[in-house]
Amino acid sequence: MYAFRVLAIVVAFLGVGNTANAQISTVDGMESFIDNFVLSRLPDPTGDAVNVVRAFPDIYKGALILWLNGKVTDAATKEDWVHHDRYYAFFTCISKNDCQALQALQPEQSCTQWNVSGQWQINQSNGYTPIFDLQQNGNQIEGQATSGTAVAPVTGSVINDRFDVLVTWSSNSRGRYTGTVRPGMISDGESHDEANPGSRASWSGTGPANCVQR
Protein backbone atom coordinates (compact mmCIF):
# COMPACT_ATOMS: atom_id res chain seq x y z
CA MET A 1 0.00 0.00 0.00
CA TYR A 2 2.78 2.45 0.88
CA ALA A 3 4.48 1.79 -2.46
CA PHE A 4 1.40 2.70 -4.42
CA ARG A 5 0.88 5.93 -2.46
CA VAL A 6 4.40 6.86 -3.55
CA LEU A 7 3.59 5.89 -7.14
CA ALA A 8 0.56 8.18 -7.07
CA ILE A 9 2.75 11.10 -5.97
CA VAL A 10 5.29 10.42 -8.72
CA VAL A 11 2.60 10.22 -11.40
CA ALA A 12 1.01 13.43 -10.12
CA PHE A 13 4.32 15.25 -10.47
CA LEU A 14 5.02 13.88 -13.92
CA GLY A 15 1.49 14.68 -14.99
CA VAL A 16 2.45 18.29 -15.54
CA GLY A 17 4.42 17.21 -18.60
CA ASN A 18 2.76 16.21 -21.84
CA THR A 19 5.26 13.59 -23.01
CA ALA A 20 7.61 10.99 -21.60
CA ASN A 21 10.49 13.14 -22.81
CA ALA A 22 9.63 15.96 -20.40
CA GLN A 23 12.74 16.91 -18.45
CA ILE A 24 12.28 15.90 -14.83
CA SER A 25 14.64 18.64 -13.70
CA THR A 26 12.22 21.30 -14.95
CA VAL A 27 9.33 20.02 -12.85
CA ASP A 28 9.18 21.83 -9.52
CA GLY A 29 10.09 19.39 -6.74
CA MET A 30 10.31 16.35 -8.98
CA GLU A 31 14.08 16.02 -9.19
CA SER A 32 14.66 16.18 -5.43
CA PHE A 33 11.71 13.83 -4.80
CA ILE A 34 13.00 11.19 -7.21
CA ASP A 35 16.58 11.65 -6.00
CA ASN A 36 15.55 11.01 -2.40
CA PHE A 37 13.58 7.98 -3.53
CA VAL A 38 16.52 6.55 -5.50
CA LEU A 39 18.84 7.14 -2.55
CA SER A 40 16.47 5.02 -0.45
CA ARG A 41 15.15 7.52 2.03
CA LEU A 42 11.80 5.74 2.23
CA PRO A 43 10.82 3.04 4.74
CA ASP A 44 11.49 -0.49 3.48
CA PRO A 45 13.30 0.79 0.37
CA THR A 46 13.99 -2.56 -1.29
CA GLY A 47 10.42 -3.85 -1.31
CA ASP A 48 8.72 -0.54 -1.97
CA ALA A 49 11.24 0.56 -4.60
CA VAL A 50 10.83 -2.56 -6.71
CA ASN A 51 7.03 -2.47 -6.46
CA VAL A 52 6.89 1.20 -7.45
CA VAL A 53 9.26 0.76 -10.39
CA ARG A 54 7.44 -2.30 -11.74
CA ALA A 55 4.08 -0.54 -11.52
CA PHE A 56 5.29 2.66 -13.14
CA PRO A 57 3.22 3.64 -16.24
CA ASP A 58 5.07 3.07 -19.52
CA ILE A 59 4.28 6.58 -20.77
CA TYR A 60 6.48 8.10 -18.03
CA LYS A 61 9.32 5.60 -18.03
CA GLY A 62 11.14 7.37 -20.88
CA ALA A 63 11.65 10.52 -18.82
CA LEU A 64 12.96 8.55 -15.85
CA ILE A 65 15.33 6.50 -18.02
CA LEU A 66 16.84 9.65 -19.53
CA TRP A 67 17.19 11.29 -16.12
CA LEU A 68 18.70 8.21 -14.47
CA ASN A 69 21.14 7.72 -17.36
CA GLY A 70 22.41 11.25 -16.77
CA LYS A 71 22.79 10.61 -13.04
CA VAL A 72 24.70 7.38 -13.72
CA THR A 73 27.08 9.24 -16.02
CA ASP A 74 27.57 12.11 -13.55
CA ALA A 75 28.30 9.74 -10.68
CA ALA A 76 30.84 7.81 -12.78
CA THR A 77 32.57 11.07 -13.78
CA LYS A 78 32.86 11.99 -10.09
CA GLU A 79 33.94 8.42 -9.22
CA ASP A 80 31.07 8.31 -6.74
CA TRP A 81 30.54 4.57 -7.05
CA VAL A 82 28.10 4.25 -4.14
CA HIS A 83 25.56 6.56 -5.77
CA HIS A 84 26.48 5.26 -9.24
CA ASP A 85 25.41 1.74 -8.22
CA ARG A 86 22.13 2.98 -6.76
CA TYR A 87 21.20 5.01 -9.84
CA TYR A 88 22.27 2.16 -12.14
CA ALA A 89 20.13 -0.35 -10.22
CA PHE A 90 17.03 1.78 -10.82
CA PHE A 91 18.07 2.40 -14.44
CA THR A 92 18.34 -1.31 -15.26
CA CYS A 93 15.12 -2.15 -13.45
CA ILE A 94 13.14 0.45 -15.44
CA SER A 95 14.85 0.15 -18.82
CA LYS A 96 15.54 -3.62 -18.91
CA ASN A 97 13.06 -4.97 -16.35
CA ASP A 98 16.05 -6.49 -14.54
CA CYS A 99 15.49 -5.65 -10.89
CA GLN A 100 17.98 -8.01 -9.23
CA ALA A 101 20.44 -5.22 -8.41
CA LEU A 102 17.63 -3.05 -7.10
CA GLN A 103 16.33 -5.84 -4.87
CA ALA A 104 19.81 -6.22 -3.41
CA LEU A 105 20.13 -2.57 -2.39
CA GLN A 106 20.28 -1.67 1.25
CA PRO A 107 19.06 1.63 2.70
CA GLU A 108 21.61 4.41 2.56
CA GLN A 109 22.60 5.20 6.13
CA SER A 110 21.10 8.51 7.18
CA CYS A 111 23.37 11.50 7.70
CA THR A 112 23.91 12.54 11.32
CA GLN A 113 25.90 15.72 10.57
CA TRP A 114 25.89 18.03 7.57
CA ASN A 115 28.30 20.75 6.45
CA VAL A 116 26.79 23.64 4.48
CA SER A 117 29.93 25.69 3.73
CA GLY A 118 29.57 27.59 0.47
CA GLN A 119 27.10 29.86 -1.30
CA TRP A 120 23.37 29.39 -0.85
CA GLN A 121 20.53 30.89 -2.87
CA ILE A 122 17.58 31.58 -0.57
CA ASN A 123 14.00 31.92 -1.83
CA GLN A 124 11.47 33.33 0.62
CA SER A 125 7.69 33.27 0.35
CA ASN A 126 7.61 37.07 0.74
CA GLY A 127 9.68 37.54 -2.42
CA TYR A 128 13.10 38.17 -0.88
CA THR A 129 15.99 36.21 -2.39
CA PRO A 130 19.11 36.81 -0.28
CA ILE A 131 22.38 34.96 -0.85
CA PHE A 132 24.15 33.32 2.10
CA ASP A 133 27.93 32.78 1.93
CA LEU A 134 28.66 30.38 4.78
CA GLN A 135 31.65 28.81 6.48
CA GLN A 136 31.06 25.93 8.89
CA ASN A 137 33.54 24.76 11.53
CA GLY A 138 32.26 21.73 13.40
CA ASN A 139 28.60 22.53 13.82
CA GLN A 140 29.09 26.32 14.06
CA ILE A 141 28.37 28.65 11.14
CA GLU A 142 29.68 32.10 10.29
CA GLY A 143 29.33 34.09 7.11
CA GLN A 144 27.42 36.88 5.46
CA ALA A 145 24.08 37.45 3.80
CA THR A 146 23.63 39.72 0.79
CA SER A 147 20.36 41.22 -0.37
CA GLY A 148 20.73 43.86 -3.05
CA THR A 149 23.36 46.27 -1.71
CA ALA A 150 22.81 45.28 1.94
CA VAL A 151 25.29 42.95 3.61
CA ALA A 152 24.83 41.40 7.05
CA PRO A 153 26.73 38.95 9.29
CA VAL A 154 25.38 35.42 9.71
CA THR A 155 25.96 33.28 12.82
CA GLY A 156 24.42 30.00 13.87
CA SER A 157 24.74 26.25 13.70
CA VAL A 158 23.91 23.01 11.95
CA ILE A 159 23.27 20.22 14.45
CA ASN A 160 22.51 16.90 12.76
CA ASP A 161 20.23 18.13 9.95
CA ARG A 162 18.86 21.18 11.80
CA PHE A 163 19.88 24.52 10.27
CA ASP A 164 19.53 27.53 12.57
CA VAL A 165 21.12 30.94 11.85
CA LEU A 166 20.64 34.58 12.75
CA VAL A 167 21.15 37.35 10.17
CA THR A 168 21.72 40.77 11.76
CA TRP A 169 20.94 43.59 9.32
CA SER A 170 22.10 47.20 9.83
CA SER A 171 18.45 48.25 10.04
CA ASN A 172 18.27 46.42 13.40
CA SER A 173 16.28 43.65 11.76
CA ARG A 174 17.37 40.24 13.07
CA GLY A 175 16.22 37.46 10.80
CA ARG A 176 16.25 33.95 12.24
CA TYR A 177 16.25 31.16 9.67
CA THR A 178 15.58 27.52 10.56
CA GLY A 179 15.21 24.53 8.26
CA THR A 180 16.16 20.95 7.48
CA VAL A 181 19.34 20.16 5.55
CA ARG A 182 19.04 17.65 2.71
CA PRO A 183 21.30 16.76 -0.23
CA GLY A 184 21.82 20.02 -2.13
CA MET A 185 19.05 21.90 -0.36
CA ILE A 186 17.54 23.23 2.85
CA SER A 187 13.82 22.57 3.05
CA ASP A 188 10.92 23.18 5.45
CA GLY A 189 12.40 26.62 6.14
CA GLU A 190 10.80 29.09 8.53
CA SER A 191 12.03 32.63 9.15
CA HIS A 192 10.99 35.52 11.35
CA ASP A 193 12.32 38.90 12.42
CA GLU A 194 13.24 38.72 16.10
CA ALA A 195 12.80 42.50 16.30
CA ASN A 196 9.32 42.13 14.81
CA PRO A 197 7.96 38.62 15.54
CA GLY A 198 4.90 39.18 13.40
CA SER A 199 7.08 39.33 10.28
CA ARG A 200 7.34 35.71 9.13
CA ALA A 201 8.01 33.81 5.91
CA SER A 202 8.66 30.30 4.71
CA TRP A 203 11.81 29.68 2.70
CA SER A 204 14.00 27.12 0.96
CA GLY A 205 17.61 27.18 -0.14
CA THR A 206 19.81 25.50 -2.72
CA GLY A 207 23.55 25.08 -2.27
CA PRO A 208 26.33 22.67 -1.24
CA ALA A 209 25.28 20.32 1.56
CA ASN A 210 27.86 17.63 2.32
CA CYS A 211 27.38 14.78 4.74
CA VAL A 212 30.40 14.60 7.08
CA GLN A 213 29.14 11.95 9.49
CA ARG A 214 26.85 8.95 9.24
C-alpha positions in Angstrom: 0.0 0.0 0.0 2.8 2.5 0.9 4.5 1.8 -2.5 1.4 2.7 -4.4 0.9 5.9 -2.5 4.4 6.9 -3.5 3.6 5.9 -7.1 0.6 8.2 -7.1 2.7 11.1 -6.0 5.3 10.4 -8.7 2.6 10.2 -11.4 1.0 13.4 -10.1 4.3 15.3 -10.5 5.0 13.9 -13.9 1.5 14.7 -15.0 2.4 18.3 -15.5 4.4 17.2 -18.6 2.8 16.2 -21.8 5.3 13.6 -23.0 7.6 11.0 -21.6 10.5 13.1 -22.8 9.6 16.0 -20.4 12.7 16.9 -18.5 12.3 15.9 -14.8 14.6 18.6 -13.7 12.2 21.3 -15.0 9.3 20.0 -12.8 9.2 21.8 -9.5 10.1 19.4 -6.7 10.3 16.3 -9.0 14.1 16.0 -9.2 14.7 16.2 -5.4 11.7 13.8 -4.8 13.0 11.2 -7.2 16.6 11.6 -6.0 15.6 11.0 -2.4 13.6 8.0 -3.5 16.5 6.5 -5.5 18.8 7.1 -2.6 16.5 5.0 -0.4 15.2 7.5 2.0 11.8 5.7 2.2 10.8 3.0 4.7 11.5 -0.5 3.5 13.3 0.8 0.4 14.0 -2.6 -1.3 10.4 -3.9 -1.3 8.7 -0.5 -2.0 11.2 0.6 -4.6 10.8 -2.6 -6.7 7.0 -2.5 -6.5 6.9 1.2 -7.5 9.3 0.8 -10.4 7.4 -2.3 -11.7 4.1 -0.5 -11.5 5.3 2.7 -13.1 3.2 3.6 -16.2 5.1 3.1 -19.5 4.3 6.6 -20.8 6.5 8.1 -18.0 9.3 5.6 -18.0 11.1 7.4 -20.9 11.6 10.5 -18.8 13.0 8.6 -15.9 15.3 6.5 -18.0 16.8 9.7 -19.5 17.2 11.3 -16.1 18.7 8.2 -14.5 21.1 7.7 -17.4 22.4 11.3 -16.8 22.8 10.6 -13.0 24.7 7.4 -13.7 27.1 9.2 -16.0 27.6 12.1 -13.6 28.3 9.7 -10.7 30.8 7.8 -12.8 32.6 11.1 -13.8 32.9 12.0 -10.1 33.9 8.4 -9.2 31.1 8.3 -6.7 30.5 4.6 -7.1 28.1 4.3 -4.1 25.6 6.6 -5.8 26.5 5.3 -9.2 25.4 1.7 -8.2 22.1 3.0 -6.8 21.2 5.0 -9.8 22.3 2.2 -12.1 20.1 -0.3 -10.2 17.0 1.8 -10.8 18.1 2.4 -14.4 18.3 -1.3 -15.3 15.1 -2.1 -13.4 13.1 0.4 -15.4 14.8 0.1 -18.8 15.5 -3.6 -18.9 13.1 -5.0 -16.3 16.1 -6.5 -14.5 15.5 -5.7 -10.9 18.0 -8.0 -9.2 20.4 -5.2 -8.4 17.6 -3.1 -7.1 16.3 -5.8 -4.9 19.8 -6.2 -3.4 20.1 -2.6 -2.4 20.3 -1.7 1.3 19.1 1.6 2.7 21.6 4.4 2.6 22.6 5.2 6.1 21.1 8.5 7.2 23.4 11.5 7.7 23.9 12.5 11.3 25.9 15.7 10.6 25.9 18.0 7.6 28.3 20.7 6.5 26.8 23.6 4.5 29.9 25.7 3.7 29.6 27.6 0.5 27.1 29.9 -1.3 23.4 29.4 -0.8 20.5 30.9 -2.9 17.6 31.6 -0.6 14.0 31.9 -1.8 11.5 33.3 0.6 7.7 33.3 0.4 7.6 37.1 0.7 9.7 37.5 -2.4 13.1 38.2 -0.9 16.0 36.2 -2.4 19.1 36.8 -0.3 22.4 35.0 -0.9 24.2 33.3 2.1 27.9 32.8 1.9 28.7 30.4 4.8 31.7 28.8 6.5 31.1 25.9 8.9 33.5 24.8 11.5 32.3 21.7 13.4 28.6 22.5 13.8 29.1 26.3 14.1 28.4 28.7 11.1 29.7 32.1 10.3 29.3 34.1 7.1 27.4 36.9 5.5 24.1 37.5 3.8 23.6 39.7 0.8 20.4 41.2 -0.4 20.7 43.9 -3.0 23.4 46.3 -1.7 22.8 45.3 1.9 25.3 43.0 3.6 24.8 41.4 7.1 26.7 38.9 9.3 25.4 35.4 9.7 26.0 33.3 12.8 24.4 30.0 13.9 24.7 26.3 13.7 23.9 23.0 12.0 23.3 20.2 14.4 22.5 16.9 12.8 20.2 18.1 10.0 18.9 21.2 11.8 19.9 24.5 10.3 19.5 27.5 12.6 21.1 30.9 11.9 20.6 34.6 12.7 21.1 37.4 10.2 21.7 40.8 11.8 20.9 43.6 9.3 22.1 47.2 9.8 18.4 48.3 10.0 18.3 46.4 13.4 16.3 43.7 11.8 17.4 40.2 13.1 16.2 37.5 10.8 16.3 34.0 12.2 16.2 31.2 9.7 15.6 27.5 10.6 15.2 24.5 8.3 16.2 21.0 7.5 19.3 20.2 5.5 19.0 17.6 2.7 21.3 16.8 -0.2 21.8 20.0 -2.1 19.1 21.9 -0.4 17.5 23.2 2.8 13.8 22.6 3.1 10.9 23.2 5.5 12.4 26.6 6.1 10.8 29.1 8.5 12.0 32.6 9.1 11.0 35.5 11.3 12.3 38.9 12.4 13.2 38.7 16.1 12.8 42.5 16.3 9.3 42.1 14.8 8.0 38.6 15.5 4.9 39.2 13.4 7.1 39.3 10.3 7.3 35.7 9.1 8.0 33.8 5.9 8.7 30.3 4.7 11.8 29.7 2.7 14.0 27.1 1.0 17.6 27.2 -0.1 19.8 25.5 -2.7 23.5 25.1 -2.3 26.3 22.7 -1.2 25.3 20.3 1.6 27.9 17.6 2.3 27.4 14.8 4.7 30.4 14.6 7.1 29.1 12.0 9.5 26.8 8.9 9.2 
